[in-house]
Amino acid sequence: ANKSKKWRLKFRVHERLLRELRPPASFQLHEGMWKRHRSFVVVPKLLDACEIELVHALWKHASVDEIRDRKHTLMYRHVAYRMELALRAHGQSLYSKLIDSMAWADAYVWQKLPKCNVTYPEVEYIVYDARTGAT
């Protein structure tokens, strides 16, 4: 069987960490109650209106594929799309901004990236079905 090759974009961690990681103008850290790896960072207004429009436009790019690995037992319904290829190819500055923000958050909370040579970031565009009001 001839399977199509799955492409993954490399993020060369050590090359990026040679330059300063600048913190966002504002952020909120939500710490995992019992497990540190469940902590997350919210960065309000990370994207401006033009960048948000670009994300919506790139979601419709031919290279964007639906992710079909979601569990059917989830209480909420959503459809997710992988879009890192389109974002990196057609929104390079936005892609860099997102990756830099991710690297900064890692440095601030988890400090895992310095232990890696490369990572393979995945960017998802998620559409939620909230018509039923279920969460």
N, C-alpha and C positions, 0 to 999 in steps of 0.2 A: 504494500500500500504506500502510495506516495503522499506523504503529509506535507502541507505547506509549512515552511520554516516560521517559527515564532520569533519575532524580533524583540529584543530588549535593549533599551538604551543604557549605556554605562555612565555612571557618575564617578569620575576619578577623584576620590576623596582627598588624598594627600595633596594633589595639585591645588584643589580649591582651598584647603585649610592653610595653605601658605599665605593667603591673603586674609586680611582682617574680616571677621564676621560682625557686621553692625547690627545692633539690636533694633527692633521696630520702634516707632514713636511711642506706641503703647501696646500693652499685652496683658493678658491675665493667665496665670498658671492655675490649673485645676489639678491638684495632686490626688493620685490614686489612694484611696483610704488604706488599703492593706498591701497593695502591690504597686511599687514605683513605676513599673512599665505601663500601668494603666493611667498614668498622668497624661495630661495634654495641655497645649498652649493655644489660647485664642488670641488672634491678632486682629482687632477691629480696624476696619478701613484699610486693610492690607492692599486691596485692589481698588483702583479708581473706576469710574463709570466706563471709560474707554476700554480698560483691561477686562472688565466684566463683559462688555459687548463682544470683545475678541474671543473670550472663552465660549460664549454662546454660539458665535459664528463658527469656530473651529470644531464644535461638537458635531456639526453637519458635514465635516470633511470626510472624503471617501476612505481615508485610512482609519477612521474611528470605528471600533467594533464594540458590540454589546458584550458584556461579560456574562457568561452563562454558568457561573459557579456559585450562585447564591442559594442558600438553603430555603426550601419551601416552607419550613416551619417558622420563619420569621413572622412576628405579629404585624409588621408593616410591610407594605408592598412597594418595591422600588425596582427601577431598571438602572443598571450602571454601565458606563461606557469607558473603555480605555482610550485615552487621548494624548498620551505623552508624545507620540510620534508627530502628530499634527501640531501640537503646541511647540515642540522644539524646532520643527521645520518652519513654521509660519508665525510663531510668536516667541522668537528667541529671547528677547529681553524679558518678557513675562515668565517664560520658563526659567530663566536664570534667577529672577526675583523669587519665584516659588522655591526653587532648589536652595538658594541662599537662606531663605527664611527657615526652611526645614533644617539646614545645617546649623543655623544659629540656635533653633529650639533644641536640637540635640545637644549642642555644647552647653546650653543653659540647664537642661534637665537631666539627660541620660548619659552623656559623654560616651556614646557607643561608636560614633563615626571614626574617631582616630584609630580604632582597632581594626578598621577595614581598609583594604586597598581600593576596592570599588564597591558600589552598590548599584542597584537597578531600580531607580524610582519608578513608581507607577502613579499616573495621574488619572483620577476617575471623575467623570461627570455623572452625577446621580440625579435621576428624576424620581420623585416620590409621588405616590398616588395617595393623596390625603382626602379624597372625596368622601370616604366613609367616616372620617373622624377618628379612626383607630390609630393608635400609636404603637 
